[in-house]
Amino acid sequence: MALDRDHVLRSAATLLTRKSTATMDEVAKAAGISRATLHRHFAGRDALVRALEALGIEECEAALDAARLDEGPAVDAVHRLVREIEPAAALLAFLYTENQLFEGDGQHEGWSRIDDRIAALFRRGQRGGEFRIDLTPAWLTEALYGLLASGAWAVSEGRVAPKDFTYMIVELLLGGARRREES
């Protein structure tokens, strides 16, 4: 029987988003395979994390495409983005904490593509007068990542209802990012 790599990665993602310190034995058990089988496909934790990184980038880019960031008001595009990225938010939250993915020259170019697309959305909103211009697009992008990670953790811990994920993130982010009318 062939190994269902996608099943293994999604099982690992589910486990590691709840327990980031899980061992390879625990990952194998969660995927319903032996440790030896897991090690044949992923030489160690670093190889598994790199495969999860590729999955996370793929899912994030698909969410960016589905959110149609260039259409309509930027505020609406932010709503669509958060809604589309929600299924991958827990995996992205786990990856966000994996420092080795973001250190040195070995950073996957996919992260830069994602950063650029999200920053372009915030820049568009600033040019259109929807967002404050005193906050850089890079900062707004980082703030969004932090809120997505926090939202994913709060949902997984049962502190936030899944149905409130998009609303709470968008309201907090845009409540601080929207340009205020001068009196």
Sine and cosine of phi, psi and omega as CSV:
sin_phi,cos_phi,sin_psi,cos_psi,sin_omega,cos_omega
0.00,0.00,0.74,-0.67,-0.01,-1.00
-0.97,0.24,0.56,-0.83,0.03,-1.00
-0.96,0.28,0.76,-0.66,0.08,-1.00
-1.00,0.05,1.00,-0.04,-0.08,-1.00
-0.84,0.54,-0.67,0.75,0.00,-1.00
-0.88,0.48,-0.68,0.73,0.03,-1.00
-0.88,0.48,-0.69,0.73,0.00,-1.00
-0.89,0.46,-0.73,0.69,-0.01,-1.00
-0.90,0.44,-0.67,0.74,-0.01,-1.00
-0.93,0.36,-0.59,0.80,0.08,-1.00
-0.90,0.43,-0.69,0.72,0.03,-1.00
-0.89,0.45,-0.68,0.73,0.00,-1.00
-0.88,0.48,-0.70,0.71,0.00,-1.00
-0.87,0.49,-0.72,0.70,0.00,-1.00
-0.92,0.40,-0.76,0.65,-0.10,-1.00
-0.93,0.37,-0.43,0.90,0.07,-1.00
-0.96,0.29,-0.43,0.90,0.06,-1.00
-1.00,0.00,-0.56,0.83,-0.07,-1.00
-0.64,-0.77,1.00,0.02,-0.11,-0.99
-0.91,0.41,-0.29,0.96,0.00,-1.00
-1.00,-0.10,0.18,0.98,-0.03,-1.00
-0.83,0.55,0.60,-0.80,0.01,-1.00
-0.99,0.13,0.23,-0.97,0.06,-1.00
-0.89,0.46,-0.54,0.84,0.08,-1.00
-0.87,0.49,-0.70,0.71,0.00,-1.00
-0.92,0.40,-0.61,0.79,0.04,-1.00
-0.90,0.44,-0.71,0.70,0.01,-1.00
-0.87,0.49,-0.71,0.71,0.02,-1.00
-0.87,0.49,-0.70,0.71,0.00,-1.00
-0.88,0.47,-0.54,0.84,-0.01,-1.00
-1.00,0.07,-0.13,0.99,0.00,-1.00
0.96,0.27,0.50,0.86,0.03,-1.00
-0.77,-0.64,0.19,-0.98,0.04,-1.00
-0.98,0.18,0.33,-0.94,0.04,-1.00
-0.89,0.45,-0.62,0.79,0.00,-1.00
-0.88,0.47,-0.67,0.74,0.03,-1.00
-0.90,0.44,-0.69,0.73,0.03,-1.00
-0.86,0.51,-0.70,0.71,-0.02,-1.00
-0.94,0.35,-0.42,0.91,0.08,-1.00
-0.93,0.37,-0.49,0.87,-0.04,-1.00
-0.99,-0.14,-0.45,0.89,0.01,-1.00
-0.69,-0.72,0.95,-0.31,-0.14,-0.99
-0.85,0.53,-0.39,0.92,-0.01,-1.00
-0.09,-1.00,-0.11,-0.99,-0.04,-1.00
-0.86,0.50,-0.66,0.75,-0.02,-1.00
-0.88,0.48,-0.67,0.74,0.02,-1.00
-0.91,0.42,-0.63,0.78,0.04,-1.00
-0.91,0.42,-0.71,0.71,0.00,-1.00
-0.89,0.45,-0.63,0.78,0.03,-1.00
-0.91,0.41,-0.61,0.79,0.06,-1.00
-0.92,0.38,-0.62,0.78,0.07,-1.00
-0.92,0.39,-0.57,0.82,0.07,-1.00
-0.87,0.48,-0.72,0.69,0.02,-1.00
-0.87,0.49,-0.67,0.74,0.05,-1.00
-0.89,0.45,-0.70,0.71,0.00,-1.00
-0.89,0.47,-0.67,0.74,0.03,-1.00
-0.90,0.43,-0.70,0.72,0.02,-1.00
-0.86,0.50,-0.72,0.70,-0.01,-1.00
-0.93,0.37,-0.60,0.80,0.01,-1.00
-0.92,0.38,-0.68,0.73,0.02,-1.00
-0.91,0.41,-0.60,0.80,0.06,-1.00
-0.90,0.43,-0.64,0.77,0.04,-1.00
-0.91,0.42,-0.64,0.77,0.04,-1.00
-0.89,0.46,-0.67,0.74,0.04,-1.00
-0.89,0.45,-0.73,0.68,-0.04,-1.00
-0.90,0.43,-0.49,0.87,-0.03,-1.00
-0.97,0.24,-0.20,0.98,0.04,-1.00
0.76,0.66,0.89,0.46,-0.13,-0.99
-0.87,0.49,-0.39,0.92,-0.04,-1.00
-1.00,0.01,-0.06,1.00,-0.07,-1.00
-0.99,-0.15,0.66,-0.75,0.12,-0.99
0.92,0.40,-0.17,-0.99,0.01,-1.00
-0.88,0.48,0.56,-0.83,0.00,-1.00
-0.88,0.48,-0.59,0.81,0.03,-1.00
-0.85,0.52,-0.70,0.71,0.02,-1.00
-0.91,0.42,-0.61,0.79,0.01,-1.00
-0.91,0.42,-0.60,0.80,0.06,-1.00
-0.90,0.44,-0.69,0.73,0.06,-1.00
-0.84,0.54,-0.75,0.66,-0.02,-1.00
-0.89,0.46,-0.66,0.75,-0.02,-1.00
-0.87,0.49,-0.76,0.65,-0.02,-1.00
-0.89,0.46,-0.66,0.75,0.02,-1.00
-0.89,0.45,-0.68,0.74,-0.04,-1.00
-0.95,0.31,-0.53,0.85,-0.07,-1.00
-1.00,0.07,-0.22,0.98,-0.06,-1.00
-0.78,0.63,-0.71,0.71,-0.01,-1.00
-0.87,0.49,-0.42,0.91,-0.01,-1.00
-0.99,-0.17,-0.02,1.00,-0.13,-0.99
-0.87,0.49,-0.64,0.77,-0.01,-1.00
-0.91,0.42,-0.68,0.73,0.05,-1.00
-0.89,0.46,-0.69,0.72,0.01,-1.00
-0.90,0.44,-0.59,0.80,0.05,-1.00
-0.89,0.46,-0.68,0.74,0.06,-1.00
-0.88,0.47,-0.75,0.66,-0.04,-1.00
-0.89,0.47,-0.59,0.81,0.00,-1.00
-0.85,0.52,-0.49,0.87,-0.02,-1.00
-1.00,0.01,-0.11,0.99,-0.02,-1.00
-1.00,0.04,1.00,0.03,-0.13,-0.99
-0.82,0.57,-0.56,0.83,-0.06,-1.00
-0.88,0.47,-0.33,0.94,0.01,-1.00
-0.97,0.25,-0.32,0.95,-0.13,-0.99
-0.86,-0.50,0.15,0.99,-0.03,-1.00
-0.98,-0.21,0.61,-0.79,0.14,-0.99
0.94,0.34,-0.31,-0.95,-0.08,-1.00
-0.99,0.14,-0.14,0.99,-0.08,-1.00
-1.00,0.09,0.19,0.98,-0.04,-1.00
-0.92,0.39,0.72,-0.69,0.01,-1.00
-0.90,0.44,0.74,-0.67,-0.03,-1.00
-0.89,0.45,-0.34,0.94,0.02,-1.00
-0.86,0.51,-0.57,0.82,0.01,-1.00
-0.90,0.44,-0.64,0.77,0.02,-1.00
-0.90,0.43,-0.65,0.76,0.04,-1.00
-0.87,0.49,-0.69,0.72,-0.01,-1.00
-0.90,0.43,-0.75,0.67,0.04,-1.00
-0.82,0.58,-0.72,0.69,-0.05,-1.00
-0.89,0.46,-0.66,0.75,-0.03,-1.00
-0.93,0.37,-0.66,0.75,-0.01,-1.00
-0.94,0.33,-0.68,0.74,0.03,-1.00
-0.88,0.48,-0.61,0.80,0.03,-1.00
-0.89,0.45,-0.59,0.80,0.06,-1.00
-0.89,0.46,-0.73,0.68,0.00,-1.00
-0.91,0.41,-0.63,0.78,0.05,-1.00
-0.88,0.48,-0.68,0.73,0.04,-1.00
-0.87,0.50,-0.69,0.73,0.03,-1.00
-0.90,0.43,-0.57,0.82,0.06,-1.00
-0.93,0.36,-0.70,0.71,0.02,-1.00
-0.88,0.47,-0.56,0.83,-0.01,-1.00
-1.00,0.09,0.02,1.00,0.03,-1.00
0.99,0.17,0.18,0.98,-0.01,-1.00
-1.00,0.08,-0.51,0.86,-0.07,-1.00
-0.87,-0.50,0.45,-0.89,0.05,-1.00
-0.86,0.52,0.57,-0.82,0.01,-1.00
-0.99,-0.14,-0.09,1.00,0.02,-1.00
-1.00,0.07,-0.05,1.00,0.08,-1.00
-0.93,-0.38,0.80,-0.60,-0.07,-1.00
-0.95,0.32,0.47,-0.88,0.09,-1.00
-0.84,0.54,-0.57,0.82,0.04,-1.00
-0.90,0.44,-0.67,0.74,0.02,-1.00
-0.92,0.39,-0.69,0.72,0.03,-1.00
-0.87,0.49,-0.60,0.80,0.05,-1.00
-0.90,0.44,-0.74,0.67,0.02,-1.00
-0.89,0.46,-0.64,0.77,0.03,-1.00
-0.89,0.46,-0.66,0.76,0.05,-1.00
-0.87,0.49,-0.72,0.70,0.02,-1.00
-0.85,0.53,-0.70,0.71,0.00,-1.00
-0.89,0.46,-0.66,0.75,0.02,-1.00
-0.93,0.37,-0.63,0.78,0.05,-1.00
-0.88,0.48,-0.71,0.70,0.01,-1.00
-0.89,0.45,-0.73,0.68,0.00,-1.00
-0.89,0.46,-0.67,0.74,0.03,-1.00
-0.89,0.46,-0.68,0.73,0.02,-1.00
-0.88,0.47,-0.70,0.72,0.02,-1.00
-0.91,0.42,-0.67,0.74,-0.01,-1.00
-0.89,0.45,-0.63,0.77,0.05,-1.00
-0.92,0.40,-0.72,0.69,-0.04,-1.00
-0.91,0.42,-0.48,0.88,0.03,-1.00
-1.00,0.06,-0.07,1.00,0.02,-1.00
0.98,0.18,0.20,0.98,0.01,-1.00
-1.00,0.10,-0.29,0.96,0.00,-1.00
-0.71,-0.71,0.68,-0.74,0.04,-1.00
-0.95,0.31,0.70,-0.72,0.01,-1.00
-0.80,0.60,-0.57,0.82,-0.03,-1.00
-0.92,0.39,-0.30,0.95,-0.02,-1.00
-1.00,-0.08,-0.08,1.00,-0.09,-1.00
-0.78,0.62,-0.86,0.51,-0.08,-1.00
-0.89,0.46,-0.74,0.67,-0.04,-1.00
-0.84,0.54,-0.76,0.64,-0.09,-1.00
-0.91,0.41,-0.66,0.75,0.00,-1.00
-0.92,0.39,-0.76,0.65,-0.05,-1.00
-0.89,0.45,-0.69,0.72,-0.02,-1.00
-0.89,0.45,-0.67,0.75,0.00,-1.00
-0.94,0.34,-0.72,0.70,0.00,-1.00
-0.89,0.46,-0.79,0.61,-0.08,-1.00
-0.97,0.25,-0.43,0.90,0.10,-1.00
-0.88,0.47,-0.48,0.88,0.05,-1.00
-0.99,-0.12,-0.31,0.95,-0.09,-1.00
-0.99,-0.16,-0.37,0.93,-0.05,-1.00
-0.93,0.38,0.63,-0.78,0.07,-1.00
-0.94,0.33,0.73,-0.68,0.00,-1.00
-1.00,0.01,0.63,-0.78,0.06,-1.00
-0.93,0.36,0.71,-0.70,0.02,-1.00
-0.99,0.16,0.64,-0.77,-0.04,-1.00
-1.00,-0.05,0.00,0.00,0.00,0.00
